[in-house]
């Protein structure tokens, strides 16, 4: 119930001052918020994960590579990347295939180990932490960083004299929890310490 009209569109209602200007500003702010939220683009990624190369960084101690980081960008439309750390039965979902430069052929070789069932190509596998977002929009994009620890040094145990273990490429792929395999990425040539 309006009791009295004052200057500047101010009304006294039940003993309280209310300004029409304040309500107008609040209405405009709400309208702008609605317009912005309707314009925000929802990411539309495939449910099959996709990866691209980000970078490689080696950390040197004298002439040796102590450790290295490999970073890859990823997208996944339904966000089913990674497993909870508490799940010991979860499979590996990040794979690295080292490729060593062969100075004789000028090509990159996979590393093989002789087993009782024949040659076996060496791959390194890791587990991505559970990163599925809450809410209805599960689309993910980000960077996965893998600490290769002493991988470069271990590669020297499996190589032949014609291999240059300081000039490398990596084949990389991931799986999501539904079993979808990403594209297989081959990094550009990276260099370890020597």
Secondary structure per residue as TSV (DSSP state, phi and psi in degrees):
chain	resnum	aa	ss	phi	psi
A	1	X	-	360.0	125.0
A	2	X	E	-87.5	126.7
A	3	X	E	-94.7	-40.4
A	4	X	E	-155.3	140.1
A	5	X	E	-100.2	126.2
A	6	X	-	-107.3	-175.1
A	7	X	S	-68.7	163.1
A	8	X	T	59.0	36.2
A	9	X	T	59.0	28.6
A	10	X	E	-94.6	133.5
A	11	X	E	-117.6	151.0
A	12	X	E	-107.6	115.3
A	13	X	E	-121.2	122.4
A	14	X	T	46.7	37.6
A	15	X	T	84.8	2.7
A	16	X	E	-115.8	144.2
A	17	X	E	-86.4	131.6
A	18	X	E	-132.6	133.1
A	19	X	E	-108.1	137.6
A	20	X	H	-68.5	-33.0
A	21	X	H	-60.8	-41.7
A	22	X	H	-61.7	-43.8
A	23	X	H	-65.3	-34.8
A	24	X	H	-65.8	-43.7
A	25	X	H	-64.9	-42.3
A	26	X	H	-62.7	-40.4
A	27	X	H	-64.4	-42.2
A	28	X	H	-65.1	-42.1
A	29	X	H	-62.0	-43.0
A	30	X	H	-63.4	-41.8
A	31	X	H	-63.5	-43.2
A	32	X	H	-64.2	-39.0
A	33	X	H	-62.2	-42.4
A	34	X	H	-64.8	-42.2
A	35	X	H	-63.0	-42.9
A	36	X	H	-63.9	-45.7
A	37	X	H	-66.5	-28.3
A	38	X	H	-78.2	-17.9
A	39	X	H	-94.9	-13.2
A	40	X	S	-65.8	125.0
A	41	X	-	-77.6	127.4
A	42	X	-	-82.6	127.2
A	43	X	-	-64.8	139.2
A	44	X	-	-123.5	77.4
A	45	X	-	-95.4	157.2
A	46	X	-	-67.3	152.0
A	47	X	S	-75.1	-9.6
A	48	X	S	-90.7	123.0
A	49	X	-	-61.3	148.8
A	50	X	E	-128.8	141.4
A	51	X	E	-129.9	150.9
A	52	X	E	-136.7	157.1
A	53	X	E	-72.1	137.3
A	54	X	E	-109.5	-66.3
A	55	X	E	-169.6	171.8
A	56	X	E	-133.6	135.7
A	57	X	E	-136.7	123.7
A	58	X	E	-101.4	141.9
A	59	X	E	-110.4	122.5
A	60	X	E	-103.7	144.9
A	61	X	E	-127.2	96.5
A	62	X	T	70.1	-119.5
A	63	X	T	-102.4	3.9
A	64	X	E	-105.7	152.0
A	65	X	E	-91.4	112.2
A	66	X	E	-72.6	-45.7
A	67	X	E	-158.4	172.9
A	68	X	E	-153.8	153.5
A	69	X	E	-116.1	135.1
A	70	X	E	-116.4	127.2
A	71	X	E	-119.1	133.7
A	72	X	E	-128.8	143.3
A	73	X	E	-83.7	148.4
A	74	X	E	-142.0	155.8
A	75	X	E	-136.7	150.9
A	76	X	E	-156.0	124.8
A	77	X	S	-70.1	-31.8
A	78	X	S	-108.7	5.6
A	79	X	-	67.8	17.8
A	80	X	-	-90.9	61.6
A	81	X	-	-107.2	134.1
A	82	X	-	83.2	162.2
A	83	X	B	-125.3	151.0
A	84	X	-	-59.2	140.2
A	85	X	T	-61.7	-27.7
A	86	X	T	-76.3	-4.0
A	87	X	-	-95.1	94.8
A	88	X	T	-70.3	-17.0
A	89	X	T	-89.3	-2.5
A	90	X	-	-66.5	138.0
A	91	X	-	-76.1	164.0
A	92	X	-	-66.8	149.9
A	93	X	-	-135.6	4.2
A	94	X	E	-130.3	121.9
A	95	X	E	-122.3	140.5
A	96	X	E	-127.3	128.0
A	97	X	E	-110.9	105.5
A	98	X	E	-69.1	138.9
A	99	X	E	-124.0	119.1
A	100	X	E	-104.2	135.1
A	101	X	E	-69.9	128.4
A	102	X	E	-98.7	114.1
A	103	X	T	-70.9	-19.0
A	104	X	T	-80.1	-47.1
A	105	X	T	-92.0	-19.9
A	106	X	S	76.0	14.4
A	107	X	S	-118.7	172.2
A	108	X	E	-99.2	133.3
A	109	X	E	-108.7	146.6
A	110	X	E	-79.3	158.9
A	111	X	-	-98.9	137.3
A	112	X	E	-125.7	146.8
A	113	X	E	-119.7	135.3
A	114	X	E	-78.6	122.2
A	115	X	E	-117.9	175.4
A	116	X	T	-64.3	-24.0
A	117	X	T	-98.8	9.5
A	118	X	E	118.8	-167.0
A	119	X	E	-71.3	142.4
A	120	X	E	-128.9	126.2
A	121	X	E	-73.6	136.4
A	122	X	-	-82.5	123.3
A	123	X	-	-128.5	154.1
A	124	X	E	-112.3	135.5
A	125	X	E	-125.4	150.5
A	126	X	E	-138.2	168.9
A	127	X	-	-116.2	129.6
A	128	X	-	-84.7	135.6
A	129	X	B	-64.6	157.2
A	130	X	-	-65.2	120.0
A	131	X	-	-132.2	18.7
A	132	X	-	-65.1	126.2
A	133	X	-	-73.8	155.6
A	134	X	S	-83.0	170.0
A	135	X	S	94.4	-175.3
A	136	X	S	-87.6	-28.1
A	137	X	-	-89.9	102.4
A	138	X	-	-93.5	-3.1
A	139	X	-	-56.8	136.9
A	140	X	E	-124.6	146.2
A	141	X	E	-147.8	148.2
A	142	X	E	175.4	-162.8
A	143	X	E	-124.6	131.7
A	144	X	E	-104.8	127.1
A	145	X	E	-113.8	125.3
A	146	X	E	-111.3	126.4
A	147	X	E	-84.7	113.3
A	148	X	-	-82.0	0.7
A	149	X	T	42.5	-119.2
A	150	X	T	-97.4	23.1
A	151	X	H	-54.2	-43.5
A	152	X	H	-61.7	-43.2
A	153	X	H	-65.1	-39.5
A	154	X	H	-64.8	-31.8
A	155	X	H	-60.2	-32.2
A	156	X	T	-61.6	-23.4
A	157	X	T	-73.9	-18.3
A	158	X	T	-112.2	0.4
A	159	X	-	-96.5	163.8
A	160	X	-	-100.0	164.6
A	161	X	T	-56.1	-30.4
A	162	X	T	-79.4	-0.6
A	163	X	E	-91.5	136.4
A	164	X	E	-101.3	100.6
A	165	X	E	-75.4	1.7
A	166	X	E	-98.4	-11.1
A	167	X	E	-115.8	109.4
A	168	X	E	-130.8	160.4
A	169	X	E	-133.7	160.6
A	170	X	E	-129.4	134.7
A	171	X	E	-89.8	133.5
A	172	X	E	-135.4	139.7
A	173	X	E	-154.3	160.0
A	174	X	E	-131.0	163.3
A	175	X	B	-123.1	147.2
A	176	X	-	-95.4	178.2
A	177	X	T	-67.6	-21.5
A	178	X	T	-81.4	-3.3
A	179	X	-	89.7	6.9
A	180	X	-	-72.8	126.8
A	181	X	B	-91.5	134.1
A	182	X	-	-71.8	178.3
A	183	X	-	-62.6	156.3
A	184	X	-	-96.7	118.1
A	185	X	E	-96.5	133.1
A	186	X	E	-109.1	120.4
A	187	X	-	-68.5	160.0
A	188	X	-	-65.8	170.9
A	189	X	-	-61.9	129.9
A	190	X	E	-119.9	156.5
A	191	X	E	-122.1	132.4
A	192	X	-	-91.2	172.7
A	193	X	-	-71.5	144.5
A	194	X	-	-152.2	360.0
